[in-house]
Amino acid sequence: MPELSKKYYVYMILTVTNKLYCGYTDDIERRYSLHCSGKGAKFTRANKPLKLVYTQEFDSKQAAQKEEYRIKHLSRLEKEKLIEL
């Protein structure tokens, strides 16, 4: 049986303070749990996660990082259009 290649994800979290956090990971469930438990990024420790609002899958870490960088430079309105809030 051929080995499946590792997947990477870009994600956005809406916080209780109505802010958007963007990141990348190779395990969405684990990373979101870390954010919710207060052990994720400094930003989500200060702005508690409300819900995961966006995910996109990539075949390489480099592609995921490139997309994360692009999204982080979008305006709030452009991010909302991307996730269709």
C-alpha positions in Angstrom: 0.0 0.0 0.0 1.5 3.4 -1.0 2.3 5.9 1.8 0.0 8.9 1.7 1.9 12.2 1.5 1.6 14.6 4.4 -0.9 17.4 4.2 -0.7 20.9 5.5 -3.5 23.3 6.2 -4.1 27.1 6.5 -6.8 28.0 8.9 -8.6 31.0 10.4 -10.2 31.2 13.8 -12.8 33.8 14.8 -12.2 34.9 18.4 -14.7 36.0 21.0 -13.4 39.5 20.5 -14.4 39.3 16.8 -10.8 39.1 15.5 -9.5 36.7 13.0 -6.4 34.6 13.6 -4.6 32.9 10.7 -2.1 30.0 10.9 -0.9 26.9 9.3 -0.5 23.3 10.6 -0.2 19.7 9.7 -3.0 18.7 12.1 -6.0 21.0 12.3 -7.8 19.3 15.2 -4.7 19.2 17.4 -3.8 22.8 16.6 -7.3 24.1 17.2 -7.4 22.2 20.6 -4.2 23.9 21.6 -5.6 27.3 20.8 -8.8 26.6 22.8 -6.8 25.3 25.8 -4.7 28.4 26.0 -1.5 26.6 24.8 -1.6 27.9 21.2 -0.3 31.2 19.9 0.1 34.2 22.1 -2.7 35.9 20.1 -5.3 33.3 20.9 -4.3 33.2 24.6 -5.3 36.9 24.7 -8.3 36.5 22.3 -10.1 33.3 23.1 -11.2 31.2 20.0 -14.9 31.1 19.2 -14.8 28.9 16.2 -12.8 27.6 13.3 -14.1 29.5 10.2 -11.8 28.5 7.4 -9.5 25.7 6.3 -7.6 25.0 3.1 -5.5 21.9 2.4 -2.0 21.9 0.7 0.4 19.2 -0.4 3.5 21.0 0.9 4.5 23.1 4.0 5.9 25.7 1.7 2.6 26.2 -0.2 0.7 26.4 3.1 3.1 29.0 4.5 2.9 31.1 1.3 -0.9 31.1 1.5 -0.8 32.0 5.2 1.5 34.9 4.4 -0.9 36.1 1.7 -4.0 35.9 3.9 -2.3 37.7 6.8 -1.8 40.6 4.4 -5.4 40.8 3.3 -7.7 43.5 4.7 -10.5 42.4 7.2 -13.0 42.8 4.4 -11.0 40.6 2.0 -10.6 37.9 4.8 -14.4 38.0 5.4 -15.0 37.5 1.6 -12.6 34.5 1.7 -14.4 32.8 4.5 -17.9 34.2 3.6 -18.9 35.4 7.0 
